[in-house]
Amino acid sequence: MNGRRGELYLQLGRLLEAGVPLGGSLEMLGGHQGRYAATAQSALKSIDAGTGLAEALRGGGLELPELDLRIIEVGESAGRLPQVLTHLRAWDEEERRLRRELLTPLAYPCLLLLMAAFVAPAPLLVTQGTSGYLTTVLLSLAPLLILVVGGLAAFKLWPSAASAVVDRIPLLGAARRDQAGSVFL
């Protein structure tokens, strides 16, 4: 996940801490051609229509996790929106750091698995030729490629839906919720 939502939380939180009203903050963010200008402009229209920030962000162009939106709702009702946005930014940074820490060690085993898929059927080059070899390699890699590409696409295209799936995984979901809550302690 890129830092778009974290940057939005940071900028909006700083403006609110400086005493700029919510509408004015969104107007400032929407006035620039930044990465989240469209989200801020859309949210400003919703705020002007009388909705809360969380509801306004739901309709914006930036897919935000449902957990973030619920935390924003609580921050709004408690009158601590700037602090909540600051904590959400910290959570976003931590989540990206953890994702890097998890994925980096997996790179080498994945590379070995990929190489094995190409080296193991090498004798087929002699017995069946190039087409038999490539067919075997592609068939052995197809399930893995489908899982990896599908998973990456799901997290890129539908982050909140993908987060909901991760939240349902027994250990992973509970750990993610516990860590999200610990940011606010």
Backbone as a chain_set.jsonl record, in Angstrom:
{"seq": "MNGRRGELYLQLGRLLEAGVPLGGSLEMLGGHQGRYAATAQSALKSIDAGTGLAEALRGGGLELPELDLRIIEVGESAGRLPQVLTHLRAWDEEERRLRRELLTPLAYPCLLLLMAAFVAPAPLLVTQGTSGYLTTVLLSLAPLLILVVGGLAAFKLWPSAASAVVDRIPLLGAARRDQAGSVFL", "coords": {"N": [[0.849, -1.148, 0.0], [0.573, 2.175, -0.873], [1.751, 5.372, 0.393], [-0.387, 7.115, 0.326], [-2.793, 7.335, 1.859], [-1.766, 7.653, 4.415], [-0.343, 10.032, 4.106], [-2.454, 11.761, 3.573], [-3.801, 11.61, 6.057], [-1.81, 12.733, 7.681], [-1.441, 15.383, 6.652], [-4.052, 16.457, 6.879], [-4.49, 16.142, 9.63], [-2.462, 17.808, 10.68], [-3.288, 20.329, 9.745], [-5.74, 20.561, 11.08], [-4.857, 20.505, 13.752], [-3.539, 22.922, 13.77], [-5.611, 24.632, 13.956], [-7.225, 25.136, 11.796], [-10.422, 24.987, 10.404], [-12.384, 22.022, 9.625], [-13.658, 22.033, 7.06], [-12.21, 24.098, 5.795], [-9.657, 22.979, 5.893], [-9.938, 20.735, 4.236], [-10.529, 22.081, 1.917], [-8.127, 23.416, 1.415], [-6.416, 21.209, 1.009], [-7.659, 20.075, -1.187], [-7.306, 22.03, -3.059], [-4.783, 21.905, -4.115], [-2.749, 20.214, -6.533], [-2.191, 17.646, -5.559], [-1.587, 14.216, -4.509], [-3.867, 13.373, -3.292], [-5.847, 15.169, -3.826], [-8.287, 14.958, -5.233], [-9.737, 13.279, -3.536], [-9.939, 14.91, -1.274], [-11.431, 17.04, -2.323], [-13.828, 15.755, -3.002], [-14.601, 14.869, -0.456], [-14.96, 17.337, 0.779], [-17.245, 18.321, -0.523], [-19.138, 16.518, 0.45], [-18.976, 17.041, 3.194], [-19.861, 19.667, 3.23], [-22.458, 19.136, 2.602], [-23.347, 18.136, 4.943], [-22.48, 15.711, 6.074], [-20.421, 13.574, 8.162], [-16.809, 13.404, 8.575], [-15.743, 10.781, 8.25], [-17.781, 9.465, 6.845], [-17.791, 11.078, 4.594], [-15.266, 10.528, 3.551], [-15.625, 7.897, 2.858], [-16.975, 8.012, 0.454], [-15.118, 9.184, -1.158], [-12.395, 9.299, -3.58], [-10.353, 7.696, -2.698], [-9.646, 4.548, -1.531], [-10.257, 3.593, 1.64], [-9.445, 1.666, 4.524], [-12.013, -0.002, 6.373], [-11.703, -0.124, 9.123], [-10.083, 2.109, 9.656], [-11.867, 4.145, 8.944], [-13.865, 3.815, 10.843], [-12.452, 4.404, 13.159], [-11.9, 7.074, 12.679], [-14.517, 8.063, 12.803], [-15.027, 7.69, 15.544], [-13.08, 9.39, 16.592], [-14.031, 11.821, 15.626], [-16.504, 12.049, 16.996], [-15.582, 12.131, 19.597], [-14.2, 14.454, 19.643], [-11.509, 14.528, 19.118], [-10.208, 14.499, 16.687], [-7.813, 15.517, 15.299], [-5.711, 14.268, 16.77], [-6.361, 11.579, 16.442], [-6.065, 11.289, 13.681], [-3.321, 11.71, 13.488], [-2.396, 9.468, 14.863], [-3.409, 7.488, 13.188], [-1.849, 7.953, 10.951], [0.649, 7.182, 11.957], [0.076, 4.487, 12.366], [-0.341, 3.664, 9.722], [2.238, 3.995, 8.66], [3.612, 2.128, 10.237], [2.308, -0.223, 9.485], [3.057, -0.398, 6.778], [5.824, -0.67, 7.135], [5.957, -3.123, 8.498], [4.892, -4.785, 6.531], [6.881, -4.612, 4.583], [8.955, -5.799, 6.062], [7.948, -8.367, 6.301], [7.668, -9.239, 3.635], [10.183, -8.956, 2.415], [12.012, -11.007, 3.442], [10.784, -13.153, 2.207], [11.393, -13.014, -0.432], [13.794, -14.318, -1.336], [13.296, -17.194, -0.91], [11.122, -17.416, -2.684], [12.341, -16.795, -5.099], [14.087, -18.988, -5.288], [12.216, -21.068, -5.506], [11.037, -20.393, -7.917], [13.251, -20.667, -9.621], [13.69, -23.406, -9.293], [11.427, -24.403, -10.509], [12.05, -24.005, -13.139], [14.493, -25.363, -13.455], [14.209, -28.047, -12.551], [12.526, -29.481, -14.45], [14.326, -29.613, -16.564], [15.506, -31.901, -17.916], [13.468, -32.554, -19.678], [13.818, -30.987, -21.865], [15.529, -32.378, -23.486], [14.2, -34.812, -23.902], [11.515, -34.18, -24.66], [11.586, -31.796, -25.999], [11.447, -28.206, -26.583], [8.768, -27.27, -26.397], [7.44, -29.17, -24.756], [8.905, -28.878, -22.423], [8.429, -26.123, -21.734], [5.655, -26.206, -21.424], [5.388, -27.871, -19.169], [6.755, -26.326, -17.244], [5.169, -23.972, -17.176], [2.69, -25.047, -16.388], [3.349, -25.961, -13.857], [3.89, -23.607, -12.55], [1.574, -22.1, -12.785], [-0.625, -22.268, -10.783], [0.604, -20.999, -8.571], [1.256, -18.479, -9.645], [-1.299, -17.494, -10.199], [-2.362, -17.252, -7.603], [-0.573, -15.379, -6.432], [-0.649, -13.109, -8.181], [-3.413, -12.617, -8.156], [-3.818, -12.096, -5.412], [-2.191, -9.813, -5.031], [-3.436, -8.048, -6.807], [-5.948, -7.871, -5.61], [-5.324, -6.55, -3.181], [-4.402, -4.147, -4.179], [-6.503, -3.115, -5.803], [-8.862, -3.332, -4.271], [-8.491, -2.437, -1.399], [-9.866, -2.198, 1.087], [-11.664, -4.324, 1.026], [-9.884, -6.441, 0.788], [-8.544, -6.122, 3.204], [-10.627, -6.769, 4.904], [-10.875, -9.492, 4.369], [-8.386, -10.396, 5.299], [-8.725, -9.734, 7.972], [-10.464, -11.717, 8.758], [-8.971, -14.001, 8.898], [-7.908, -16.245, 11.276], [-5.499, -15.96, 13.185], [-4.037, -13.854, 11.993], [-5.897, -11.763, 11.554], [-6.744, -11.142, 14.171], [-4.309, -10.342, 15.295], [-3.756, -8.112, 13.726], [-5.878, -6.388, 14.39], [-5.358, -6.076, 17.145], [-2.88, -4.817, 17.043], [-3.564, -2.48, 15.717], [-5.201, -1.292, 17.613], [-3.335, -0.917, 19.651], [-1.821, 1.216, 18.836], [-3.089, 3.43, 19.751], [-2.728, 3.5, 22.433]], "CA": [[0.0, 0.0, 0.0], [1.407, 3.358, -0.913], [1.561, 6.254, 1.524], [-1.398, 8.139, 0.051], [-3.716, 7.57, 2.967], [-0.967, 8.184, 5.524], [-0.063, 11.438, 3.809], [-3.724, 12.475, 3.772], [-4.011, 11.715, 7.498], [-0.813, 13.651, 8.23], [-1.725, 16.762, 6.258], [-5.329, 16.867, 7.47], [-4.28, 16.248, 11.077], [-1.666, 19.013, 10.967], [-4.122, 21.513, 9.529], [-6.717, 20.639, 12.168], [-4.127, 20.882, 14.968], [-3.209, 24.345, 13.653], [-6.824, 25.398, 14.188], [-7.987, 25.344, 10.568], [-11.636, 24.163, 10.452], [-12.368, 20.851, 8.75], [-13.972, 22.445, 5.696], [-11.064, 24.851, 5.275], [-8.548, 22.04, 5.71], [-10.203, 19.96, 3.017], [-10.436, 22.999, 0.778], [-6.691, 23.609, 1.157], [-5.869, 19.975, 0.434], [-8.264, 19.867, -2.495], [-6.882, 23.08, -3.974], [-3.486, 21.567, -4.699], [-2.795, 19.058, -7.439], [-1.502, 16.564, -4.874], [-2.026, 12.848, -4.76], [-5.175, 13.144, -2.679], [-6.677, 16.354, -4.054], [-9.644, 14.54, -5.616], [-10.381, 12.762, -2.329], [-10.261, 16.059, -0.423], [-12.523, 17.791, -2.96], [-15.045, 14.959, -2.846], [-14.966, 14.902, 0.964], [-15.448, 18.681, 1.08], [-18.635, 18.402, -0.989], [-19.969, 15.762, 1.386], [-18.985, 17.769, 4.471], [-20.75, 20.814, 3.024], [-23.828, 18.614, 2.582], [-23.731, 17.794, 6.306], [-22.014, 14.412, 6.569], [-19.19, 13.58, 8.928], [-15.602, 13.162, 7.791], [-15.618, 9.367, 7.894], [-18.747, 9.192, 5.776], [-17.331, 11.803, 3.406], [-14.117, 9.804, 2.999], [-16.115, 6.65, 2.25], [-17.377, 8.292, -0.918], [-14.019, 9.807, -1.887], [-11.72, 8.464, -4.564], [-9.314, 6.902, -2.054], [-10.193, 3.418, -0.771], [-9.718, 3.54, 2.993], [-9.934, 0.505, 5.276], [-13.177, 0.244, 7.222], [-11.217, 0.122, 10.478], [-9.659, 3.512, 9.704], [-13.053, 4.998, 8.906], [-14.545, 3.717, 12.147], [-11.632, 5.135, 14.129], [-12.141, 8.493, 12.388], [-15.838, 8.375, 13.363], [-14.879, 7.806, 16.993], [-12.325, 10.618, 16.834], [-14.935, 12.956, 15.397], [-17.5, 12.165, 18.071], [-14.882, 12.439, 20.845], [-13.553, 15.758, 19.532], [-10.054, 14.321, 19.085], [-9.889, 14.139, 15.304], [-6.405, 15.704, 14.927], [-4.879, 13.244, 17.402], [-6.695, 10.304, 15.808], [-5.433, 11.281, 12.357], [-1.88, 11.538, 13.713], [-2.182, 8.056, 15.203], [-3.645, 6.684, 11.985], [-0.65, 8.094, 10.108], [1.668, 6.313, 12.555], [-0.342, 3.114, 12.09], [-0.096, 3.426, 8.3], [3.686, 3.815, 8.498], [3.977, 0.855, 10.868], [1.773, -1.297, 8.654], [3.919, -0.513, 5.596], [7.116, -1.192, 7.587], [5.771, -4.548, 8.767], [4.692, -5.46, 5.252], [8.217, -4.752, 3.989], [9.703, -6.778, 6.849], [7.417, -9.696, 5.998], [7.844, -9.616, 2.239], [11.597, -9.007, 2.034], [12.594, -12.342, 3.628], [10.142, -14.129, 1.323], [11.878, -12.852, -1.807], [14.776, -15.348, -1.671], [12.65, -18.494, -1.135], [10.321, -17.365, -3.917], [13.287, -16.878, -6.215], [14.529, -20.386, -5.365], [11.092, -21.843, -6.009], [10.927, -20.063, -9.335], [14.378, -21.311, -10.321], [13.468, -24.854, -9.277], [10.4, -24.71, -11.504], [12.696, -24.005, -14.447], [15.626, -26.296, -13.516], [13.788, -29.44, -12.343], [12.106, -30.169, -15.677], [15.326, -29.43, -17.628], [15.676, -33.08, -18.779], [12.416, -32.589, -20.701], [14.326, -30.321, -23.066], [16.135, -33.41, -24.338], [13.245, -35.862, -24.265], [10.277, -33.707, -25.288], [11.816, -30.558, -26.726], [11.129, -26.931, -25.93], [7.343, -27.114, -26.082], [7.129, -30.01, -23.596], [9.551, -28.246, -21.263], [7.708, -24.902, -21.376], [4.333, -26.591, -20.939], [5.565, -28.369, -17.8], [7.116, -25.196, -16.382], [4.008, -23.098, -17.008], [1.672, -25.745, -15.598], [3.773, -26.029, -12.456], [3.868, -22.257, -11.974], [0.266, -21.454, -12.954], [-1.372, -22.023, -9.53], [1.315, -20.012, -7.76], [1.095, -17.178, -10.284], [-2.684, -17.059, -10.017], [-2.503, -16.809, -6.219], [0.214, -14.167, -6.182], [-1.193, -11.993, -8.954], [-4.744, -12.343, -7.633], [-3.687, -11.466, -4.1], [-1.678, -8.451, -5.2], [-4.484, -7.242, -7.445], [-6.998, -7.623, -4.615], [-4.877, -5.535, -2.237], [-4.265, -2.862, -4.874], [-7.775, -2.623, -6.318], [-9.887, -3.293, -3.228], [-7.783, -2.59, -0.123], [-10.741, -2.41, 2.242], [-12.184, -5.692, 0.929], [-8.767, -7.337, 1.097], [-8.331, -6.017, 4.648], [-11.703, -7.524, 5.545], [-10.522, -10.913, 4.251], [-7.268, -10.627, 6.225], [-9.267, -9.671, 9.331], [-11.179, -12.966, 9.056], [-8.002, -15.075, 9.119], [-7.889, -16.277, 12.736], [-4.377, -15.329, 13.868], [-3.641, -12.619, 11.328], [-6.896, -10.733, 11.805], [-6.684, -10.737, 15.581], [-3.051, -9.602, 15.493], [-3.892, -6.821, 13.047], [-6.762, -5.553, 15.207], [-4.649, -5.748, 18.387], [-1.846, -3.834, 16.755], [-4.227, -1.223, 15.39], [-5.634, -0.716, 18.883], [-2.191, -0.55, 20.482], [-1.303, 2.495, 18.377], [-3.772, 4.491, 20.465], [-2.487, 3.404, 23.883]], "C": [[0.895, 1.211, 0.0], [1.053, 4.259, 0.257], [0.49, 7.298, 1.32], [-2.291, 8.394, 1.248], [-2.966, 8.127, 4.168], [-0.649, 9.653, 5.335], [-1.318, 12.286, 3.992], [-3.986, 12.68, 5.262], [-3.062, 12.75, 8.102], [-1.171, 15.101, 7.919], [-3.018, 17.269, 6.904], [-5.19, 17.052, 8.975], [-3.502, 17.497, 11.453], [-2.492, 20.287, 10.795], [-5.138, 21.676, 10.655], [-6.053, 21.032, 13.485], [-3.768, 22.361, 14.963], [-4.435, 25.237, 13.814], [-7.636, 25.694, 12.937], [-9.229, 24.451, 10.642], [-11.577, 23.036, 9.41], [-12.638, 21.223, 7.297], [-12.814, 23.186, 5.047], [-9.865, 23.961, 5.01], [-8.724, 21.233, 4.43], [-10.115, 20.832, 1.776], [-8.971, 23.242, 0.411], [-6.09, 22.381, 0.482], [-6.408, 19.73, -0.967], [-7.82, 20.882, -3.524], [-5.554, 22.803, -4.654], [-3.651, 20.363, -5.616], [-2.002, 17.894, -6.837], [-2.132, 15.219, -5.173], [-3.416, 12.574, -4.203], [-6.108, 14.33, -2.84], [-8.117, 15.962, -4.383], [-10.41, 14.021, -4.408], [-10.816, 13.916, -1.433], [-11.42, 16.858, -1.009], [-13.854, 17.061, -2.803], [-15.539, 14.996, -1.401], [-15.53, 16.271, 1.344], [-16.901, 18.847, 0.646], [-19.57, 17.679, -0.027], [-20.08, 16.461, 2.731], [-19.933, 18.962, 4.366], [-22.214, 20.379, 3.009], [-24.273, 18.124, 3.958], [-23.287, 16.441, 6.815], [-20.751, 14.59, 7.402], [-17.999, 13.233, 8.045], [-15.488, 11.707, 7.349], [-16.56, 9.008, 6.75], [-18.33, 9.876, 4.48], [-16.157, 11.087, 2.748], [-14.523, 8.473, 2.377], [-16.457, 6.859, 0.784], [-16.281, 8.908, -1.752], [-13.345, 8.827, -2.82], [-10.679, 7.539, -3.964], [-9.968, 5.796, -1.231], [-9.505, 3.361, 0.592], [-10.275, 2.315, 3.707], [-11.078, 0.899, 6.209], [-12.754, 0.544, 8.657], [-10.782, 1.579, 10.634], [-10.872, 4.441, 9.77], [-13.813, 4.968, 10.234], [-13.781, 4.476, 13.223], [-11.805, 6.643, 13.922], [-13.497, 8.918, 12.943], [-15.756, 8.581, 14.877], [-14.127, 9.084, 17.344], [-13.168, 11.863, 16.64], [-15.885, 13.144, 16.57], [-16.849, 12.51, 19.413], [-14.214, 13.814, 20.812], [-12.036, 15.674, 19.503], [-9.58, 13.936, 17.677], [-8.424, 14.378, 14.939], [-5.486, 14.624, 15.505], [-5.11, 11.878, 16.752], [-6.032, 10.217, 14.439], [-3.923, 11.106, 12.476], [-1.565, 10.079, 14.027], [-2.417, 7.151, 13.997], [-2.471, 6.785, 11.024], [0.461, 7.179, 10.644], [1.351, 4.851, 12.278], [-0.065, 2.75, 10.633], [1.39, 3.186, 8.044], [4.131, 2.475, 9.07], [3.516, -0.33, 10.03], [2.635, -1.498, 7.401], [5.286, -1.068, 5.964], [7.03, -2.7, 7.836], [5.596, -5.35, 7.483], [6.038, -5.662, 4.548], [9.027, -5.809, 4.722], [9.23, -8.203, 6.579], [7.758, -10.142, 4.581], [9.308, -9.74, 1.834], [12.206, -10.386, 2.275], [11.971, -13.413, 2.72], [10.684, -14.074, -0.099], [12.838, -13.976, -2.191], [14.133, -16.726, -1.841], [11.786, -18.513, -2.397], [11.2, -17.453, -5.148], [13.788, -18.309, -6.384], [13.439, -21.288, -5.927], [10.908, -21.619, -7.507], [12.044, -20.723, -10.145], [14.183, -22.823, -10.383], [12.431, -25.26, -10.312], [10.989, -24.744, -12.91], [13.792, -25.058, -14.564], [15.165, -27.747, -13.425], [13.326, -30.128, -13.631], [13.106, -30.035, -16.842], [15.536, -30.677, -18.488], [14.606, -33.196, -19.874], [12.845, -31.863, -21.976], [14.9, -31.348, -24.043], [15.082, -34.403, -24.817], [12.024, -35.356, -25.032], [10.448, -32.405, -26.073], [11.34, -29.34, -25.945], [9.661, -26.82, -25.54], [6.932, -27.959, -24.875], [7.689, -29.422, -22.314], [8.759, -27.026, -20.809], [6.304, -25.199, -20.848], [4.405, -27.054, -19.493], [5.879, -27.228, -16.842], [5.898, -24.313, -16.12], [2.905, -23.753, -16.182], [2.053, -25.834, -14.125], [3.719, -24.659, -11.786], [2.485, -21.605, -11.984], [-0.489, -21.248, -11.632], [-0.718, -20.964, -8.654], [1.136, -18.603, -8.34], [-0.319, -16.629, -10.096], [-2.894, -16.541, -8.598], [-1.793, -15.49, -5.969], [-0.387, -12.969, -6.901], [-2.593, -11.632, -8.449], [-4.702, -11.649, -6.287], [-3.198, -10.035, -4.192], [-2.731, -7.533, -5.816], [-5.585, -6.903, -6.445], [-6.58, -6.519, -3.644], [-4.721, -4.169, -2.892], [-5.621, -2.279, -5.261], [-8.838, -2.437, -5.24], [-9.241, -3.447, -1.859], [-8.705, -2.839, 1.06], [-11.344, -3.812, 2.219], [-11.093, -6.697, 1.276], [-8.459, -7.307, 2.593], [-9.4, -6.797, 5.402], [-11.426, -9.015, 5.484], [-9.412, -11.251, 5.229], [-7.775, -10.616, 7.662], [-9.988, -10.95, 9.73], [-10.241, -14.154, 9.256], [-7.705, -15.096, 10.614], [-6.705, -15.557, 13.402], [-4.034, -13.964, 13.291], [-4.61, -11.486, 11.623], [-6.855, -10.221, 13.229], [-5.427, -9.919, 15.856], [-3.145, -8.211, 14.888], [-4.776, -5.881, 13.865], [-6.073, -5.146, 16.515], [-3.604, -4.685, 18.146], [-2.461, -2.486, 16.431], [-4.684, -0.523, 16.681], [-4.481, -0.24, 19.73], [-1.574, 0.779, 20.047], [-1.881, 3.626, 19.213], [-3.569, 4.416, 21.974], [-1.452, 4.4, 24.342]], "O": [[1.857, 1.286, 0.764], [0.149, 3.944, 1.031], [0.445, 8.281, 2.06], [-2.524, 9.546, 1.615], [-3.488, 8.993, 4.871], [-0.681, 10.431, 6.288], [-1.249, 13.402, 4.507], [-4.348, 13.776, 5.69], [-3.47, 13.552, 8.941], [-1.2, 15.946, 8.813], [-3.062, 18.387, 7.416], [-5.715, 18.015, 9.533], [-3.835, 18.171, 12.428], [-2.401, 21.209, 11.606], [-5.374, 22.787, 11.129], [-6.62, 21.808, 14.255], [-3.698, 22.989, 16.019], [-4.315, 26.462, 13.808], [-8.627, 26.421, 13.001], [-9.098, 23.259, 10.92], [-10.815, 23.102, 8.445], [-11.924, 20.776, 6.4], [-12.476, 22.936, 3.89], [-9.14, 24.152, 4.034], [-7.789, 21.068, 3.647], [-9.681, 20.381, 0.716], [-8.619, 23.269, -0.768], [-5.348, 22.497, -0.493], [-5.69, 19.233, -1.834], [-7.936, 20.643, -4.726], [-5.243, 23.417, -5.675], [-4.597, 19.589, -5.473], [-1.23, 17.238, -7.536], [-3.065, 15.098, -5.967], [-4.069, 11.618, -4.621], [-7.058, 14.481, -2.072], [-9.059, 16.566, -3.87], [-11.603, 14.29, -4.269], [-11.923, 13.909, -0.895], [-12.298, 17.305, -0.271], [-14.878, 17.676, -2.506], [-16.735, 15.134, -1.147], [-16.467, 16.359, 2.136], [-17.699, 19.447, 1.365], [-20.66, 18.164, 0.276], [-21.149, 16.476, 3.341], [-20.706, 19.237, 5.283], [-23.102, 21.156, 3.36], [-25.428, 17.74, 4.138], [-23.69, 16.05, 7.911], [-20.099, 15.633, 7.347], [-18.169, 12.818, 6.898], [-15.17, 11.434, 6.191], [-16.169, 8.327, 5.803], [-18.497, 9.318, 3.396], [-16.065, 11.044, 1.521], [-13.85, 7.974, 1.475], [-16.247, 5.966, -0.036], [-16.479, 9.139, -2.945], [-13.693, 7.646, -2.843], [-10.164, 6.669, -4.665], [-10.758, 6.079, -0.33], [-8.303, 3.108, 0.675], [-11.439, 1.962, 3.522], [-11.097, 2.0, 6.759], [-13.372, 1.368, 9.331], [-11.086, 2.21, 11.647], [-10.899, 5.395, 10.547], [-14.337, 5.988, 10.682], [-14.379, 5.112, 14.092], [-11.85, 7.4, 14.892], [-13.622, 10.011, 13.496], [-16.338, 9.519, 15.421], [-14.495, 9.783, 18.288], [-13.045, 12.836, 17.384], [-16.053, 14.254, 17.076], [-17.491, 13.114, 20.273], [-13.718, 14.288, 21.834], [-11.353, 16.644, 19.829], [-8.656, 13.137, 17.521], [-7.824, 13.506, 14.31], [-4.595, 14.126, 14.818], [-4.166, 11.117, 16.54], [-5.492, 9.171, 14.08], [-3.312, 10.425, 11.652], [-0.591, 9.522, 13.522], [-1.706, 6.163, 13.809], [-2.131, 5.81, 10.354], [1.129, 6.489, 9.874], [2.251, 4.062, 11.99], [0.396, 1.645, 10.346], [1.756, 2.278, 7.298], [4.934, 1.769, 8.459], [4.236, -1.317, 9.882], [2.911, -2.632, 7.011], [5.859, -1.85, 5.206], [7.915, -3.457, 7.437], [6.1, -6.467, 7.369], [6.308, -6.727, 3.993], [9.706, -6.623, 4.096], [10.026, -9.14, 6.625], [8.101, -11.304, 4.361], [9.635, -10.564, 0.98], [12.873, -10.904, 1.379], [12.575, -14.462, 2.494], [10.457, -14.993, -0.886], [12.708, -14.539, -3.278], [14.404, -17.385, -2.845], [11.732, -19.525, -3.097], [10.846, -18.111, -6.126], [13.901, -18.792, -7.511], [13.717, -22.172, -6.737], [10.654, -22.559, -8.26], [11.803, -21.269, -11.222], [14.476, -23.449, -11.401], [12.533, -26.325, -10.92], [10.471, -25.445, -13.78], [14.01, -25.598, -15.649], [15.679, -28.597, -14.152], [13.712, -31.272, -13.873], [12.754, -30.319, -17.987], [15.729, -30.539, -19.696], [14.823, -33.867, -20.883], [12.289, -32.106, -23.047], [14.774, -31.208, -25.26], [15.068, -34.79, -25.985], [11.55, -36.023, -25.951], [9.514, -31.972, -26.748], [10.892, -29.443, -24.803], [9.346, -26.323, -24.459], [6.146, -27.497, -24.049], [7.05, -29.455, -21.263], [8.447, -26.902, -19.624], [5.822, -24.527, -19.936], [3.569, -26.667, -18.677], [5.326, -27.171, -15.744], [5.625, -23.95, -14.976], [2.259, -23.092, -15.37], [1.188, -25.789, -13.25], [3.521, -24.572, -10.574], [2.258, -20.643, -11.25], [-0.957, -20.138, -11.381], [-1.403, -20.13, -8.062], [0.892, -17.65, -7.6], [-0.502, -15.434, -9.862], [-3.533, -15.507, -8.405], [-2.358, -14.584, -5.358], [-0.609, -11.924, -6.289], [-2.916, -10.45, -8.33], [-5.465, -10.714, -6.045], [-3.719, -9.147, -3.517], [-2.895, -6.388, -5.397], [-6.095, -5.783, -6.433], [-7.384, -5.648, -3.315], [-4.889, -3.143, -2.232], [-5.863, -1.087, -5.071], [-9.624, -1.491, -5.295], [-9.417, -4.479, -1.212], [-8.361, -3.614, 1.953], [-11.518, -4.427, 3.271], [-11.342, -7.682, 1.972], [-8.148, -8.34, 3.185], [-9.112, -7.416, 6.425], [-11.71, -9.735, 6.442], [-9.476, -12.27, 5.916], [-7.309, -11.403, 8.486], [-10.11, -11.241, 10.919], [-10.671, -15.204, 9.733], [-7.293, -14.079, 11.172], [-6.934, -14.597, 14.139], [-3.768, -13.021, 14.037], [-4.186, -10.366, 11.912], [-6.923, -9.015, 13.469], [-5.477, -8.917, 16.569], [-2.666, -7.241, 15.475], [-4.452, -4.702, 14.015], [-6.192, -3.999, 16.945], [-3.452, -3.759, 18.943], [-1.927, -1.452, 16.834], [-4.562, 0.695, 16.81], [-4.618, 0.742, 20.459], [-0.864, 1.404, 20.834], [-1.244, 4.668, 19.372], [-4.175, 5.189, 22.717], [-1.131, 4.454, 25.529]]}, "num_chains": 1, "name": "protein.A"}
